[in-house]
Amino acid sequence: MIVVLHGALGSHHQFQPLLETLEDKAVFLELPGHGGTPDVDLPWSIRMFSERVEQFFENEGYAETKIFGYSMGGYIALDLARRRPELVRSIVTLGTKLNWSPEIALKETSRLNPDVIESKVPAFAKDLMERHGADNWKNVLAKTAQLMLDIGNNPPLTVENVADVGATVRFGIGDRDEMVTIEETLAFFRSTPNAEFTVLPGTRHPIETVKVRLILDLIRPLRM
């Protein structure tokens, strides 16, 4: 069994092809305020999301769990593994942005203006409405933007503290990823004790564009 965590702005809608292929071998966990999951009356943060995953694991009796974290989902999984090593056995990340700074955060949040998205990229606006609801998608953008700014100012993960992750980690990155660099992924891979590094060929960042067979190869059993 593997727990699947989505990325920023994500929801279960993006993962249907993968989940249909995995059938009963995966559990998809939607984060608060995303898709059809109720929000919490708190600012969004990596720690808050990590604690929600932690609570879910404890409620379900999960221990030594395997996690596939796409983009922000991988970041959350690594944070959880640092804090609660007994809950996480192995992690597979894909397209997880690990290098953050105030400048990088400002660049990323500049793409989250709902008015600009509606006027310049109406298809993306429509997709966000379908994922999160017509009344909620702008709230998701606003809270995600603040989350990114907070990460940029005070990154929860660094090349120094990732050494505390005892779980086996496979860092995955697409060779055509527009948001995450191979170099930053390699830097964190080299600082993580029990880590592997995999480049997916012909692969961009959006999870909807990633071939399911490549994801299945990526999440194949890790060495233990």
N, C-alpha and C positions, 0 to 999 in steps of 0.2 A: 504494500500500500504506500502511495506517495501523496503528500498534501501539496496542492498547487496554489501558489499565491500570485495574484495578478500585479500589474504595475500601476503607476500613477495614471489617473483618469480611466483605469480599466474596470472591467466587469466580466461576468461569466459569458456574456455574448461573444467575446473574442476567442474563447477557448473551446467552443462547441466541437470543432473537428477533432481536436486532441482528446477531449473528454469522451467523445463517442468511440474513439479508437481504444482508449484505455479501459472504458466501461467501468467495472467494479474494482479496478486496480488503483483508482485515484479518488481523492476527496478534494473538491474545489472549495476554497475558503474565501468568501468575499469580504472585503474590509468595510468597516463602518462608513456609511454615507455614500457607498458606491453601489451601482446597480440597484437591486431591490432591497439592500440592507439598510436598516434605519441608522441614522447618524447619531453621534453622541454629542452632548453639549460641552465639548472640549475642543481646543485647537488641535488640528492634526499635527502629529509628530511621528517620527520613526519609533520612538519609545512607546507612544500610545498604541500604535498599530501592533508593535511587537508584543506588548502586554495583552492585547486582545487575542493574538494567536496563542500566547502562553495560556491564557484562560481557557480557550477552546481545547487545547491539548489536555489540560488538567481535568476539565469537565468530561472529556471523552476517555480519559485514562490512557492517553498516548504517552509513550516514553520511547527514547531512541528512535525518533521519527525521521523519515526521509522527506525532504522538502524540495520541490522544484519552484524556484522563485524567478519569475520573469521581471526584468527591470527593477523597479522599486521593491518588488516582492523578494528579490534576492538580497537586497540591502536589509530588509526587515528580518529575513531568515538568519543572516549573519549576526545581527544585533541580538536576536534571541539566543543563538548558539553561544555567544560570549557570556550572556547572563545566566542561562540555564542549560549548561552543557548536557545534563542528564536527559533533557527532553529531545535533543536533536542528534541523530546518528550521522546523517549525511545531508549535504546540500548540493543542489545543482543550480547554478545561476545562468541566466541568459540575458545579455544586453543590460547588465546592471551597471549603472553609472556610479563609480566609486570615488572618483576624484572631484571634490567639490571645493569651491571658493566663493566669496561674495561676487566676483566677476562672472563666474560660470553660472551662478544662480540667477543673476540679473539677465543674462543671455537667455536662459531657459524660460524664465517667467515672462519675458517679452513676447513669447509665442502663445501666451494664455489669456490674451485679451478677448473676451467674448464678442465684443462689437466688431473687432477686426476679423475674427474667425467667421462670423455670420456674413460679413460683406465680401471677404476675400476667399474663404474656403467654406462655402455653404454646405458642401457634402460632408465635411468634417463636423460642422455644427449639427447637421441632421443625425449623424452617427452618435454624437455625444448625447443628443436628446433621446435616442433610442436606448442607449446604454443606461442613462441615469434618470430619464424623465424630463419632460419639457419644463417642469417647475424647479428642477434640481441641478441641471447641468452647469449653470453659471455659478452656483454655490460650490460645486466640485472644483471648477476652475479656480475660484478665488481662494479656497482653502488649500488647494494643491500649490498655488503660487506662494502662499505664506509658508507652507511646509518647506518648499525648495529654498526660500530665502533663509529660513532658520538653519537648514542643513548647510547652506553656503557659509553662514557666519560661524557655525559651531558643528562641524561634521562629526556625527556619532562614531563613524568608522575611519580609521587612519591606517597607514601602512605599519604604524607601530602597534596599535592595539589589536589589529586583526590577528596578531600572533597568539592572542588568547583563545582563538577559536580552535577547539579540540576536535570538532567534527571533521569528517572527510569532506572536502569541498572540490567540486569540479566547476571551474570558471569557464563559461561559454560566451563567445563573442562572435557575431557575424562579421565576415570580412568586408562588408559594405555598410556597417552600422554608421548612421549619420550622427548619432548622439554620443556614443561611447567609443573611446579609442582602444585599440589593441594594447597600446603602451600602458595606459592606466590599469587595464585588466591584468597585464603581465606583472606590474609592480605589486599589486595586491596578491596575486598568485605566488610570487616569490617570497612574500612575507607571511604566508599562511602555512603552518607546519605540514598538514596532511592534505596537499592540494594537487589538482590536475588542471591542465589548461587545454581547451579545445577551441579551434576556430571553425565555424560553420561556413562552408563555401557558398558564394552567391547569395548571401543572406543580409538583409537590411534590418533595421531596428523594429518596425511594427510587427507584433506577434502574428497578425493576420496574414502577413506575407511570408512567414517562415514555413517551409515544407514540414508537414507532420512527421515524415520519416526521419528528418534530421533531428527533430526534437526527441523522437523515440530513441535514436542512437545516442543522443546526448544524455538522456536520463537512464541509460542502461545501468545495470548494477555497478556501483563503485567498488573498487578494492577496499577491503575492510582491514 
